[in-house]
Amino acid sequence: MKTQFILYFLITAGLILIAAGSLMYANFSSLLEDEILNSTRTGIDSSGRQLELYIQRVKDISDLLAGNSNTCSYFEHGHDSHVPGPDDFNDIKSMIDTAVSGSSGIETIIMVGHDGKVISSDPSIDMELSDDMMQTEWYMDALSNNMPVLTSARMQEFSMDKDEWVLSLSREIVGDCEENIGVLLIDFNYSEIEMILEELDLGSRGYSFILNGNNEVVYHPDTRFF
């Protein structure tokens, strides 16, 4: 009987310890899960705000360039001999060059008029552009949206080196009568977005990506995706 009593006691004590341990483990796991979720939400919110601030700065530059009176004058009346187009061109070119040199991550700024005229920070781009560029996706997207459009990552040259990749923000340029007179495109470094999102800790299997308003992937950490 003594042996049986000791055996029953040990079994009961073991079951109590197992039950108590399971309960403590469940509570601890729940607390840990809540902490991880809260930390992840905080990190996502922080990264989201950083992205919004960066993209808003690019939008502000687009507003400044697209809404400038010299821009409207040049693209609306640039071929009119009664309007001093060359002065407008030089003023716009100076603004573009200043924006590129003074803004982190901006690679290229291009303005394309509805009649094919181009002003760009990249001297390799032909100033008398063919109609081909006006058939590109970013040009058409800018015309069909009232707000600036963030387009998917693309390669400035065909390369898997992400240092040569850019994201683009395009927007319509409108004249005094609210009619379309051109499109503005701002290319900025893919790495600028990547640096912000790399600071987000989502564990060994987690990753972040960005979709634009058209549900197109703008950023994805797996380069094979593009």
Stockholm file with secondary structure:
# STOCKHOLM 1.0

chainA/1-226         MKTQFILYFLITAGLILIAAGSLMYANFSSLLEDEILNSTRTGIDSSGRQLELYIQRVKDISDLLAGNSNTCSYFEHGHDSHVPGPDDFNDIKSMIDTAVSGSSGIETIIMVGHDGKVISSDPSIDMELSDDMMQTEWYMDALSNNMPVLTSARMQEFSMDKDEWVLSLSREIVGDCEENIGVLLIDFNYSEIEMILEELDLGSRGYSFILNGNNEVVYHPDTRFF
#=GR chainA/1-226 SS CHHHHHHHHHHHHHHHHHHHHHHHHHHHHHHHHHHHHHHHHHHHHHHHHHHHHHHHHHHHHHHHHHTCHHHHHHHHHTTCTTSCHHHHHHHHHHHHHHHHHHSTTEEEEEEEETTSBEEESCTTSCSBCCTTGGGSHHHHHHHHCSSCEEEEEEESSSCSCGGGEEEEEEEEEECTTSCEEEEEEEEEEHHHHHHHHHTCCCTTTCCCCEECTTSCEEECSCGGGC
#=GC SS_cons         CHHHHHHHHHHHHHHHHHHHHHHHHHHHHHHHHHHHHHHHHHHHHHHHHHHHHHHHHHHHHHHHHHTCHHHHHHHHHTTCTTSCHHHHHHHHHHHHHHHHHHSTTEEEEEEEETTSBEEESCTTSCSBCCTTGGGSHHHHHHHHCSSCEEEEEEESSSCSCGGGEEEEEEEEEECTTSCEEEEEEEEEEHHHHHHHHHTCCCTTTCCCCEECTTSCEEECSCGGGC
//
